[in-house]
Amino acid sequence: MTYEEIVAYVQKKAAKADVKGVENVAVQINITGEGHGAFYVAVMDGKIDVQPYEYNDRDAKVVAEADKLIAFLDGKGDESAFTVEGDAAKALVLKKLVAKTAAKKAEPAKKSEPAKKAEPAKKAAPKKK
């Protein structure tokens, strides 16, 4: 993958994430190897933003290979493949975002109750004269 494809993939994943209640955090991600480069994931006031720039006033920096990051975002890898500099607890926001996104997918759709067939109306007994 190219750097641009990696950033676009993370942006797409982040757009589906529910970040309400997540404290403000900025994490820079440095990709090594193929598609190398830096971008950031920031949560501010309940909104997530992913941009292809370094974030100088970040809470943490995560260093990872592109394939390890993609596997992690797809729920097929874990954070042990990353190196974290700075506040490691803040870097875990990535795990929370992936978990929230994955949880929504894993939740089965509720089936609606089948409609009950209406019972035929009972006929009134004939009136006696």
C-alpha positions in Angstrom: 0.0 0.0 0.0 1.1 3.6 -0.6 1.1 6.2 2.2 -1.9 7.8 0.7 -3.8 4.5 0.6 -3.0 3.8 4.3 -4.2 7.2 5.4 -7.4 6.9 3.4 -8.0 3.4 4.9 -7.6 4.8 8.4 -9.8 7.7 7.6 -12.5 5.3 6.4 -12.2 3.1 9.5 -12.3 6.2 11.8 -15.4 7.6 10.1 -17.3 4.5 11.4 -16.0 4.8 15.0 -18.2 6.1 17.9 -15.9 8.4 19.9 -18.6 10.0 22.1 -17.3 10.0 25.6 -13.6 9.6 24.6 -11.4 12.2 26.1 -9.5 14.6 23.8 -6.4 12.8 22.5 -3.9 13.2 19.7 -1.8 10.2 18.5 0.7 10.4 15.7 1.2 7.2 13.8 4.5 6.7 12.0 4.4 4.0 9.4 7.7 2.2 8.7 8.6 0.1 5.7 6.3 0.1 2.7 4.1 3.2 2.6 6.2 4.9 5.2 5.2 8.3 6.5 3.4 10.0 9.4 -0.2 10.9 10.1 -2.3 11.6 13.1 -5.6 10.5 14.7 -7.1 13.1 17.0 -10.3 13.0 19.0 -11.5 16.4 20.0 -14.9 17.3 21.5 -16.4 13.9 20.5 -15.2 14.1 16.9 -12.4 12.1 15.2 -10.0 13.5 12.7 -7.3 11.7 10.7 -4.9 13.8 8.7 -1.7 13.1 6.8 0.5 15.3 8.9 2.7 15.1 11.9 1.2 16.3 15.2 3.8 18.2 17.2 1.7 18.5 20.4 0.7 14.9 20.5 0.0 12.7 23.5 1.7 9.7 22.0 3.4 8.4 18.9 2.9 4.9 17.6 5.4 3.4 15.3 4.2 0.4 13.2 4.5 -1.3 9.9 1.5 -0.7 7.6 0.4 -4.3 7.4 0.5 -4.6 11.2 -1.6 -1.4 11.6 -4.1 -2.6 9.0 -4.4 -6.0 10.6 -5.0 -4.3 14.0 -7.7 -2.0 12.5 -9.4 -5.1 11.0 -9.4 -6.8 14.3 -6.9 -9.4 13.2 -3.8 -8.1 15.1 -2.9 -6.5 18.4 -0.9 -3.6 19.7 2.1 -5.8 20.6 3.4 -5.1 17.1 3.6 -1.4 17.8 6.2 0.8 19.5 4.7 3.5 21.6 6.4 6.7 22.7 4.7 9.1 25.1 1.5 8.4 27.0 0.8 4.7 26.2 -2.7 5.0 27.8 -3.6 7.7 25.3 -2.3 5.5 22.5 -4.8 2.9 23.5 -7.5 5.1 22.1 -6.8 3.3 18.8 -7.8 0.0 20.5 -11.0 1.5 21.9 -11.9 2.8 18.5 -11.4 -0.5 16.8 -13.2 -2.3 19.6 -16.2 0.0 19.3 -16.3 -0.4 15.5 -15.9 -4.2 15.7 -18.6 -4.5 18.4 -21.2 -2.8 16.1 -20.4 -5.2 13.3 -20.5 -8.3 15.6 -23.9 -7.4 17.1 -26.5 -9.5 15.3 -29.5 -7.8 13.7 -32.6 -8.2 15.8 -35.3 -10.2 14.1 -38.8 -8.8 14.2 -41.5 -10.9 15.7 -43.6 -12.6 13.0 -47.0 -11.0 12.8 -49.8 -13.0 14.3 -52.5 -14.0 12.0 -55.8 -12.4 12.8 -58.4 -14.8 14.1 -61.6 -15.0 12.2 -64.4 -12.9 13.7 -66.9 -15.0 15.6 -70.4 -14.8 14.2 -73.1 -13.5 16.5 -75.7 -16.1 17.5 -79.0 -15.5 15.6 -81.6 -13.6 17.5 -84.6 -15.5 18.7 -87.9 -14.1 17.8 
